[in-house]
Amino acid sequence: MIYNQFAKPEGLAGKFAGMFMERENRGLNDWTLSFLDIGKGDRVLEVGFGSGSALKKIATLESEALYGIDPSEAMVEMVLKKLNDQSCSQQIGIFHGDACQLLHFQNPLDKIYAVNNITFWDRPVEILRHLRTLLSEKGKIALTIVPHEKEATDDTTEVLGGQLQNLLVKAGFQNVWIHYKSEKPNDAVCVTGMKNDMIG
């Protein structure tokens, strides 16, 4: 039951889970976004937006379009209300479902990110391959996670970093880098990758 509320929050309990995740992920969101350098004209997608705190922050930037997809109806409802209450200049699209259900956008995306939810994806390599097709030629992705399992340690974070790196490489991403951040209860890891090799 508790696992389900974090994987796919539903109803009132789901909204409480979303608020908990918002507190938990606030610093991780900022850290993740720092690797993406979101700027004017960027088209951005968050996979698994939870309570929407990162989307709300990006809405204050000069990005051209902002999208989010989440499997939880409770989170979609919460985020729509948050963004409705905030004056936003960019095109915004909030979708209910899984990332593999996203069709191609009218224009390619520039940045994609996910924080603390890739462990809930059923077919991560397949989903990442699909997300790669949605990116522009210079597009970038960032995946962040902090392990919370009972026996998890900072070593677990290192293992997860290697696994995320492997997933991105298998999905066809280039210039894949692992970044670590000291966190409690365990270190956080963010793995970034480019759609194409932009060196040279």
Phi, psi and omega in degrees: 000309180296317179302315181300323182292333177273327178286318182212078184302136180225145174061203182296317179299323179295322179293323176295320177298321178298319179294323177296315180296327179298315178296317182296322189263357187306307180293325179294323178300311181300317180297314180299313181296333181296335179278345185263341178048056182291128184223191183301131177087354181288146175248119194238141176233131169253130176261120182074066189279352178056232183280354172087016183295323179290319177300319180297322179293315181297330180296343178273352181269181184262031177293153183280321183213146185226125182231153175212146175225139183210142181283353184260121176297324180298319180288323177300314179299316181297316183290320178301320179293316180300313183286332175294324182282351183247133179285116184239136182267340185272166172290132183233134176226121179246124186241145175259123179147195179257156185301328182292346180274351181291129174273172180294140178278164179302321175234148181298156176276154178258326184221139175227140177212158177214135182237121174057037175218356182296336178292345178268355182285133182288318184228076189301318181294317179299316180294317180295322176299318179295315179299324179299324180291341181275349184273152171290170183301330179258017184294154184226148178233150176222129179238124183236144177205148169237122180290137181238006180300153186304319183265008185292146177223183176297333176296325177299320179299318179297319178297315179298321178301316178296322179293317178296319177301315181296320179298315181295319179296316179298328181280355175102005180285152181245168177048052183275125183234147178252134180233140180241152179218134179291122182219168173243139005281344181221161177302152175260155175229137173235127179246126183246153178206157178253150176300318181231164177284110184263009179282135175088000000 
